[in-house]
């Protein structure tokens, strides 16, 4: 759920993003490490000048 916070000087909007992706066994080793995925996602968002409140990663059950 996205929320909006407002004050007299600026308007800040908070978003929630869900990304689902599949990793091939031969993919980069960092894509098999949950902490590395979390760090990369946070770094990417911060590079866009976003304040990251949290990144949650979990392995899905096999389909």
PyMOL Python script that loads the backbone (N, CA, C, O; Angstrom):
from pymol import cmd

cmd.read_pdbstr("""\
ATOM      1  N   UNK A   1       0.846  -1.177   0.000  1.00  0.00           N
ATOM      2  CA  UNK A   1       0.000   0.000   0.000  1.00  0.00           C
ATOM      3  C   UNK A   1       0.885   1.233   0.000  1.00  0.00           C
ATOM      4  O   UNK A   1       1.798   1.340   0.820  1.00  0.00           O
ATOM      5  N   UNK A   2       0.631   2.153  -0.898  1.00  0.00           N
ATOM      6  CA  UNK A   2       1.401   3.393  -0.977  1.00  0.00           C
ATOM      7  C   UNK A   2       0.755   4.449  -0.098  1.00  0.00           C
ATOM      8  O   UNK A   2      -0.470   4.546  -0.024  1.00  0.00           O
ATOM      9  N   UNK A   3       1.583   5.235   0.562  1.00  0.00           N
ATOM     10  CA  UNK A   3       1.066   6.311   1.392  1.00  0.00           C
ATOM     11  C   UNK A   3       1.697   7.619   0.962  1.00  0.00           C
ATOM     12  O   UNK A   3       2.775   7.630   0.368  1.00  0.00           O
ATOM     13  N   UNK A   4       1.037   8.706   1.255  1.00  0.00           N
ATOM     14  CA  UNK A   4       1.549  10.025   0.917  1.00  0.00           C
ATOM     15  C   UNK A   4       1.710  10.834   2.190  1.00  0.00           C
ATOM     16  O   UNK A   4       0.794  10.920   3.008  1.00  0.00           O
ATOM     17  N   UNK A   5       2.885  11.426   2.349  1.00  0.00           N
ATOM     18  CA  UNK A   5       3.175  12.294   3.489  1.00  0.00           C
ATOM     19  C   UNK A   5       3.343  13.712   2.953  1.00  0.00           C
ATOM     20  O   UNK A   5       3.976  13.901   1.914  1.00  0.00           O
ATOM     21  N   UNK A   6       2.796  14.699   3.631  1.00  0.00           N
ATOM     22  CA  UNK A   6       2.904  16.069   3.160  1.00  0.00           C
ATOM     23  C   UNK A   6       3.331  16.992   4.296  1.00  0.00           C
ATOM     24  O   UNK A   6       2.967  16.790   5.455  1.00  0.00           O
ATOM     25  N   UNK A   7       4.111  18.009   3.937  1.00  0.00           N
ATOM     26  CA  UNK A   7       4.415  19.082   4.870  1.00  0.00           C
ATOM     27  C   UNK A   7       4.445  20.394   4.093  1.00  0.00           C
ATOM     28  O   UNK A   7       4.227  20.392   2.882  1.00  0.00           O
ATOM     29  N   UNK A   8       4.705  21.489   4.749  1.00  0.00           N
ATOM     30  CA  UNK A   8       4.635  22.806   4.119  1.00  0.00           C
ATOM     31  C   UNK A   8       5.692  22.984   3.026  1.00  0.00           C
ATOM     32  O   UNK A   8       5.458  23.737   2.080  1.00  0.00           O
ATOM     33  N   UNK A   9       6.835  22.323   3.123  1.00  0.00           N
ATOM     34  CA  UNK A   9       7.931  22.557   2.185  1.00  0.00           C
ATOM     35  C   UNK A   9       7.905  21.629   0.974  1.00  0.00           C
ATOM     36  O   UNK A   9       8.089  22.086  -0.155  1.00  0.00           O
ATOM     37  N   UNK A  10       7.683  20.354   1.186  1.00  0.00           N
ATOM     38  CA  UNK A  10       7.762  19.398   0.085  1.00  0.00           C
ATOM     39  C   UNK A  10       6.654  18.368   0.180  1.00  0.00           C
ATOM     40  O   UNK A  10       6.033  18.187   1.227  1.00  0.00           O
ATOM     41  N   UNK A  11       6.426  17.708  -0.922  1.00  0.00           N
ATOM     42  CA  UNK A  11       5.504  16.583  -0.970  1.00  0.00           C
ATOM     43  C   UNK A  11       6.343  15.327  -1.180  1.00  0.00           C
ATOM     44  O   UNK A  11       7.149  15.275  -2.108  1.00  0.00           O
ATOM     45  N   UNK A  12       6.169  14.338  -0.350  1.00  0.00           N
ATOM     46  CA  UNK A  12       6.898  13.079  -0.473  1.00  0.00           C
ATOM     47  C   UNK A  12       5.889  11.958  -0.648  1.00  0.00           C
ATOM     48  O   UNK A  12       4.905  11.877   0.088  1.00  0.00           O
ATOM     49  N   UNK A  13       6.132  11.104  -1.613  1.00  0.00           N
ATOM     50  CA  UNK A  13       5.261   9.969  -1.854  1.00  0.00           C
ATOM     51  C   UNK A  13       6.049   8.688  -1.606  1.00  0.00           C
ATOM     52  O   UNK A  13       7.188   8.552  -2.052  1.00  0.00           O
ATOM     53  N   UNK A  14       5.439   7.762  -0.899  1.00  0.00           N
ATOM     54  CA  UNK A  14       6.061   6.479  -0.626  1.00  0.00           C
ATOM     55  C   UNK A  14       5.372   5.413  -1.469  1.00  0.00           C
ATOM     56  O   UNK A  14       4.144   5.335  -1.503  1.00  0.00           O
ATOM     57  N   UNK A  15       6.167   4.600  -2.144  1.00  0.00           N
ATOM     58  CA  UNK A  15       5.649   3.526  -2.987  1.00  0.00           C
ATOM     59  C   UNK A  15       6.107   2.178  -2.450  1.00  0.00           C
ATOM     60  O   UNK A  15       7.137   2.072  -1.785  1.00  0.00           O
ATOM     61  N   UNK A  16       5.326   1.160  -2.751  1.00  0.00           N
ATOM     62  CA  UNK A  16       5.716  -0.216  -2.496  1.00  0.00           C
ATOM     63  C   UNK A  16       5.870  -0.886  -3.853  1.00  0.00           C
ATOM     64  O   UNK A  16       5.010  -0.746  -4.723  1.00  0.00           O
ATOM     65  N   UNK A  17       6.976  -1.621  -4.034  1.00  0.00           N
ATOM     66  CA  UNK A  17       7.245  -2.263  -5.312  1.00  0.00           C
ATOM     67  C   UNK A  17       7.409  -3.760  -5.097  1.00  0.00           C
ATOM     68  O   UNK A  17       8.129  -4.192  -4.196  1.00  0.00           O
ATOM     69  N   UNK A  18       6.745  -4.540  -5.921  1.00  0.00           N
ATOM     70  CA  UNK A  18       6.876  -5.987  -5.897  1.00  0.00           C
ATOM     71  C   UNK A  18       7.499  -6.411  -7.217  1.00  0.00           C
ATOM     72  O   UNK A  18       6.978  -6.093  -8.286  1.00  0.00           O
ATOM     73  N   UNK A  19       8.605  -7.122  -7.144  1.00  0.00           N
ATOM     74  CA  UNK A  19       9.286  -7.619  -8.336  1.00  0.00           C
ATOM     75  C   UNK A  19       9.416  -9.125  -8.183  1.00  0.00           C
ATOM     76  O   UNK A  19       9.918  -9.610  -7.169  1.00  0.00           O
ATOM     77  N   UNK A  20       8.968  -9.861  -9.184  1.00  0.00           N
ATOM     78  CA  UNK A  20       9.098 -11.311  -9.179  1.00  0.00           C
ATOM     79  C   UNK A  20      10.011 -11.677 -10.348  1.00  0.00           C
ATOM     80  O   UNK A  20       9.768 -11.266 -11.483  1.00  0.00           O
ATOM     81  N   UNK A  21      11.052 -12.443 -10.071  1.00  0.00           N
ATOM     82  CA  UNK A  21      11.987 -12.797 -11.137  1.00  0.00           C
ATOM     83  C   UNK A  21      12.455 -14.237 -10.969  1.00  0.00           C
ATOM     84  O   UNK A  21      12.389 -14.809  -9.881  1.00  0.00           O
ATOM     85  N   UNK A  22      12.928 -14.805 -12.073  1.00  0.00           N
ATOM     86  CA  UNK A  22      13.413 -16.178 -12.102  1.00  0.00           C
ATOM     87  C   UNK A  22      14.892 -16.164 -12.421  1.00  0.00           C
ATOM     88  O   UNK A  22      15.343 -15.411 -13.285  1.00  0.00           O
ATOM     89  N   UNK A  23      15.649 -16.999 -11.723  1.00  0.00           N
ATOM     90  CA  UNK A  23      17.099 -17.060 -11.900  1.00  0.00           C
ATOM     91  C   UNK A  23      17.468 -18.428 -12.456  1.00  0.00           C
ATOM     92  O   UNK A  23      17.076 -19.457 -11.906  1.00  0.00           O
ATOM     93  N   UNK A  24      18.212 -18.433 -13.532  1.00  0.00           N
ATOM     94  CA  UNK A  24      18.716 -19.665 -14.134  1.00  0.00           C
ATOM     95  C   UNK A  24      19.918 -20.137 -13.317  1.00  0.00           C
ATOM     96  O   UNK A  24      20.675 -19.308 -12.812  1.00  0.00           O
ATOM     97  N   UNK A  25      20.109 -21.444 -13.177  1.00  0.00           N
ATOM     98  CA  UNK A  25      21.243 -21.949 -12.390  1.00  0.00           C
ATOM     99  C   UNK A  25      22.606 -21.414 -12.837  1.00  0.00           C
ATOM    100  O   UNK A  25      23.535 -21.347 -12.032  1.00  0.00           O
ATOM    101  N   UNK A  26      22.734 -21.032 -14.114  1.00  0.00           N
ATOM    102  CA  UNK A  26      24.008 -20.502 -14.615  1.00  0.00           C
ATOM    103  C   UNK A  26      24.125 -18.985 -14.482  1.00  0.00           C
ATOM    104  O   UNK A  26      25.128 -18.406 -14.899  1.00  0.00           O
ATOM    105  N   UNK A  27      23.112 -18.335 -13.907  1.00  0.00           N
ATOM    106  CA  UNK A  27      23.134 -16.878 -13.742  1.00  0.00           C
ATOM    107  C   UNK A  27      24.226 -16.464 -12.765  1.00  0.00           C
ATOM    108  O   UNK A  27      24.784 -17.291 -12.043  1.00  0.00           O
ATOM    109  N   UNK A  28      24.515 -15.178 -12.757  1.00  0.00           N
ATOM    110  CA  UNK A  28      25.508 -14.621 -11.840  1.00  0.00           C
ATOM    111  C   UNK A  28      25.267 -15.130 -10.425  1.00  0.00           C
ATOM    112  O   UNK A  28      24.126 -15.197  -9.969  1.00  0.00           O
ATOM    113  N   UNK A  29      26.332 -15.484  -9.739  1.00  0.00           N
ATOM    114  CA  UNK A  29      26.233 -16.053  -8.395  1.00  0.00           C
ATOM    115  C   UNK A  29      25.497 -15.125  -7.426  1.00  0.00           C
ATOM    116  O   UNK A  29      24.831 -15.600  -6.506  1.00  0.00           O
ATOM    117  N   UNK A  30      25.611 -13.801  -7.622  1.00  0.00           N
ATOM    118  CA  UNK A  30      24.919 -12.854  -6.741  1.00  0.00           C
ATOM    119  C   UNK A  30      23.404 -12.995  -6.818  1.00  0.00           C
ATOM    120  O   UNK A  30      22.697 -12.623  -5.881  1.00  0.00           O
ATOM    121  N   UNK A  31      22.900 -13.533  -7.936  1.00  0.00           N
ATOM    122  CA  UNK A  31      21.458 -13.721  -8.060  1.00  0.00           C
ATOM    123  C   UNK A  31      20.972 -14.953  -7.309  1.00  0.00           C
ATOM    124  O   UNK A  31      19.774 -15.236  -7.283  1.00  0.00           O
ATOM    125  N   UNK A  32      21.887 -15.674  -6.706  1.00  0.00           N
ATOM    126  CA  UNK A  32      21.528 -16.845  -5.904  1.00  0.00           C
ATOM    127  C   UNK A  32      21.697 -16.559  -4.407  1.00  0.00           C
ATOM    128  O   UNK A  32      21.482 -17.441  -3.577  1.00  0.00           O
ATOM    129  N   UNK A  33      22.081 -15.334  -4.069  1.00  0.00           N
ATOM    130  CA  UNK A  33      22.352 -14.930  -2.685  1.00  0.00           C
ATOM    131  C   UNK A  33      21.336 -13.853  -2.295  1.00  0.00           C
ATOM    132  O   UNK A  33      21.357 -12.752  -2.845  1.00  0.00           O
ATOM    133  N   UNK A  34      20.446 -14.168  -1.345  1.00  0.00           N
ATOM    134  CA  UNK A  34      19.387 -13.229  -0.977  1.00  0.00           C
ATOM    135  C   UNK A  34      19.929 -11.902  -0.459  1.00  0.00           C
ATOM    136  O   UNK A  34      19.364 -10.851  -0.761  1.00  0.00           O
ATOM    137  N   UNK A  35      21.004 -11.927   0.309  1.00  0.00           N
ATOM    138  CA  UNK A  35      21.568 -10.672   0.822  1.00  0.00           C
ATOM    139  C   UNK A  35      22.131  -9.835  -0.319  1.00  0.00           C
ATOM    140  O   UNK A  35      21.978  -8.613  -0.317  1.00  0.00           O
ATOM    141  N   UNK A  36      22.776 -10.466  -1.288  1.00  0.00           N
ATOM    142  CA  UNK A  36      23.319  -9.732  -2.433  1.00  0.00           C
ATOM    143  C   UNK A  36      22.202  -9.105  -3.260  1.00  0.00           C
ATOM    144  O   UNK A  36      22.339  -7.978  -3.734  1.00  0.00           O
ATOM    145  N   UNK A  37      21.098  -9.827  -3.435  1.00  0.00           N
ATOM    146  CA  UNK A  37      19.952  -9.286  -4.168  1.00  0.00           C
ATOM    147  C   UNK A  37      19.392  -8.080  -3.423  1.00  0.00           C
ATOM    148  O   UNK A  37      19.103  -7.053  -4.036  1.00  0.00           O
ATOM    149  N   UNK A  38      19.239  -8.196  -2.118  1.00  0.00           N
ATOM    150  CA  UNK A  38      18.727  -7.097  -1.283  1.00  0.00           C
ATOM    151  C   UNK A  38      19.633  -5.869  -1.403  1.00  0.00           C
ATOM    152  O   UNK A  38      19.152  -4.750  -1.581  1.00  0.00           O
ATOM    153  N   UNK A  39      20.936  -6.086  -1.305  1.00  0.00           N
ATOM    154  CA  UNK A  39      21.892  -4.977  -1.388  1.00  0.00           C
ATOM    155  C   UNK A  39      21.833  -4.285  -2.746  1.00  0.00           C
ATOM    156  O   UNK A  39      21.865  -3.057  -2.826  1.00  0.00           O
ATOM    157  N   UNK A  40      21.745  -5.084  -3.820  1.00  0.00           N
ATOM    158  CA  UNK A  40      21.689  -4.508  -5.167  1.00  0.00           C
ATOM    159  C   UNK A  40      20.414  -3.706  -5.374  1.00  0.00           C
ATOM    160  O   UNK A  40      20.454  -2.621  -5.954  1.00  0.00           O
ATOM    161  N   UNK A  41      19.272  -4.228  -4.902  1.00  0.00           N
ATOM    162  CA  UNK A  41      18.003  -3.508  -5.050  1.00  0.00           C
ATOM    163  C   UNK A  41      18.055  -2.182  -4.294  1.00  0.00           C
ATOM    164  O   UNK A  41      17.627  -1.150  -4.810  1.00  0.00           O
ATOM    165  N   UNK A  42      18.579  -2.216  -3.071  1.00  0.00           N
ATOM    166  CA  UNK A  42      18.675  -0.990  -2.285  1.00  0.00           C
ATOM    167  C   UNK A  42      19.623   0.004  -2.942  1.00  0.00           C
ATOM    168  O   UNK A  42      19.320   1.195  -3.016  1.00  0.00           O
ATOM    169  N   UNK A  43      20.757  -0.472  -3.414  1.00  0.00           N
ATOM    170  CA  UNK A  43      21.730   0.399  -4.069  1.00  0.00           C
ATOM    171  C   UNK A  43      21.133   1.051  -5.316  1.00  0.00           C
ATOM    172  O   UNK A  43      21.344   2.238  -5.563  1.00  0.00           O
ATOM    173  N   UNK A  44      20.394   0.275  -6.095  1.00  0.00           N
ATOM    174  CA  UNK A  44      19.787   0.810  -7.313  1.00  0.00           C
ATOM    175  C   UNK A  44      18.794   1.919  -6.978  1.00  0.00           C
ATOM    176  O   UNK A  44      18.818   2.979  -7.603  1.00  0.00           O
ATOM    177  N   UNK A  45      17.927   1.684  -6.005  1.00  0.00           N
ATOM    178  CA  UNK A  45      16.943   2.701  -5.640  1.00  0.00           C
ATOM    179  C   UNK A  45      17.608   3.948  -5.070  1.00  0.00           C
ATOM    180  O   UNK A  45      17.191   5.067  -5.369  1.00  0.00           O
ATOM    181  N   UNK A  46      18.638   3.759  -4.252  1.00  0.00           N
ATOM    182  CA  UNK A  46      19.354   4.909  -3.702  1.00  0.00           C
ATOM    183  C   UNK A  46      20.070   5.684  -4.800  1.00  0.00           C
ATOM    184  O   UNK A  46      20.211   6.903  -4.693  1.00  0.00           O
ATOM    185  N   UNK A  47      20.528   5.008  -5.856  1.00  0.00           N
ATOM    186  CA  UNK A  47      21.185   5.708  -6.964  1.00  0.00           C
ATOM    187  C   UNK A  47      20.203   6.610  -7.705  1.00  0.00           C
ATOM    188  O   UNK A  47      20.613   7.535  -8.407  1.00  0.00           O
ATOM    189  N   UNK A  48      18.906   6.343  -7.549  1.00  0.00           N
ATOM    190  CA  UNK A  48      17.859   7.180  -8.140  1.00  0.00           C
ATOM    191  C   UNK A  48      17.400   8.263  -7.168  1.00  0.00           C
ATOM    192  O   UNK A  48      16.398   8.936  -7.409  1.00  0.00           O
ATOM    193  N   UNK A  49      18.133   8.427  -6.074  1.00  0.00           N
ATOM    194  CA  UNK A  49      17.871   9.424  -5.036  1.00  0.00           C
ATOM    195  C   UNK A  49      16.603   9.121  -4.252  1.00  0.00           C
ATOM    196  O   UNK A  49      15.901  10.031  -3.810  1.00  0.00           O
ATOM    197  N   UNK A  50      16.315   7.830  -4.081  1.00  0.00           N
ATOM    198  CA  UNK A  50      15.176   7.413  -3.269  1.00  0.00           C
ATOM    199  C   UNK A  50      15.658   7.062  -1.866  1.00  0.00           C
ATOM    200  O   UNK A  50      16.775   6.576  -1.691  1.00  0.00           O
ATOM    201  N   UNK A  51      14.825   7.307  -0.882  1.00  0.00           N
ATOM    202  CA  UNK A  51      15.098   6.860   0.476  1.00  0.00           C
ATOM    203  C   UNK A  51      14.477   5.480   0.605  1.00  0.00           C
ATOM    204  O   UNK A  51      13.265   5.327   0.454  1.00  0.00           O
ATOM    205  N   UNK A  52      15.299   4.474   0.884  1.00  0.00           N
ATOM    206  CA  UNK A  52      14.826   3.097   0.963  1.00  0.00           C
ATOM    207  C   UNK A  52      14.492   2.778   2.415  1.00  0.00           C
ATOM    208  O   UNK A  52      15.343   2.887   3.297  1.00  0.00           O
ATOM    209  N   UNK A  53      13.250   2.385   2.650  1.00  0.00           N
ATOM    210  CA  UNK A  53      12.792   2.059   3.996  1.00  0.00           C
ATOM    211  C   UNK A  53      12.974   0.582   4.316  1.00  0.00           C
ATOM    212  O   UNK A  53      12.942   0.190   5.482  1.00  0.00           O
ATOM    213  N   UNK A  54      13.160  -0.224   3.304  1.00  0.00           N
ATOM    214  CA  UNK A  54      13.373  -1.648   3.518  1.00  0.00           C
ATOM    215  C   UNK A  54      13.273  -2.417   2.222  1.00  0.00           C
ATOM    216  O   UNK A  54      12.549  -2.023   1.307  1.00  0.00           O
ATOM    217  N   UNK A  55      13.997  -3.509   2.145  1.00  0.00           N
ATOM    218  CA  UNK A  55      13.939  -4.411   0.997  1.00  0.00           C
ATOM    219  C   UNK A  55      13.764  -5.810   1.553  1.00  0.00           C
ATOM    220  O   UNK A  55      14.544  -6.250   2.397  1.00  0.00           O
ATOM    221  N   UNK A  56      12.752  -6.504   1.085  1.00  0.00           N
ATOM    222  CA  UNK A  56      12.467  -7.846   1.558  1.00  0.00           C
ATOM    223  C   UNK A  56      12.630  -8.837   0.413  1.00  0.00           C
ATOM    224  O   UNK A  56      12.048  -8.659  -0.657  1.00  0.00           O
ATOM    225  N   UNK A  57      13.416  -9.871   0.639  1.00  0.00           N
ATOM    226  CA  UNK A  57      13.669 -10.897  -0.371  1.00  0.00           C
ATOM    227  C   UNK A  57      13.308 -12.240   0.224  1.00  0.00           C
ATOM    228  O   UNK A  57      13.655 -12.534   1.368  1.00  0.00           O
ATOM    229  N   UNK A  58      12.612 -13.054  -0.547  1.00  0.00           N
ATOM    230  CA  UNK A  58      12.371 -14.427  -0.108  1.00  0.00           C
ATOM    231  C   UNK A  58      12.321 -15.329  -1.321  1.00  0.00           C
ATOM    232  O   UNK A  58      11.877 -14.923  -2.395  1.00  0.00           O
ATOM    233  N   UNK A  59      12.773 -16.536  -1.146  1.00  0.00           N
ATOM    234  CA  UNK A  59      12.747 -17.514  -2.203  1.00  0.00           C
ATOM    235  C   UNK A  59      11.337 -18.091  -2.281  1.00  0.00           C
ATOM    236  O   UNK A  59      10.764 -18.470  -1.260  1.00  0.00           O
ATOM    237  N   UNK A  60      10.780 -18.159  -3.484  1.00  0.00           N
ATOM    238  CA  UNK A  60       9.435 -18.706  -3.687  1.00  0.00           C
ATOM    239  C   UNK A  60       9.482 -20.215  -3.690  1.00  0.00           C
ATOM    240  O   UNK A  60      10.516 -20.832  -3.949  1.00  0.00           O
ATOM    241  N   UNK A  61       8.348 -20.783  -3.397  1.00  0.00           N
ATOM    242  CA  UNK A  61       8.205 -22.239  -3.495  1.00  0.00           C
ATOM    243  C   UNK A  61       8.228 -22.635  -4.967  1.00  0.00           C
ATOM    244  O   UNK A  61       7.743 -21.888  -5.817  1.00  0.00           O
ATOM    245  N   UNK A  62       8.781 -23.792  -5.272  1.00  0.00           N
ATOM    246  CA  UNK A  62       8.829 -24.283  -6.652  1.00  0.00           C
ATOM    247  C   UNK A  62       7.413 -24.471  -7.180  1.00  0.00           C
ATOM    248  O   UNK A  62       6.516 -24.921  -6.466  1.00  0.00           O
ATOM    249  N   UNK A  63       7.237 -24.119  -8.439  1.00  0.00           N
ATOM    250  CA  UNK A  63       5.900 -24.228  -9.050  1.00  0.00           C
ATOM    251  C   UNK A  63       5.611 -25.642  -9.488  1.00  0.00           C
ATOM    252  O   UNK A  63       4.536 -25.915 -10.021  1.00  0.00           O
TER     253      UNK A  63
END
""", "prot")
cmd.dss("prot")
cmd.show_as("cartoon", "prot")
cmd.util.cbc("prot")
cmd.orient("prot")
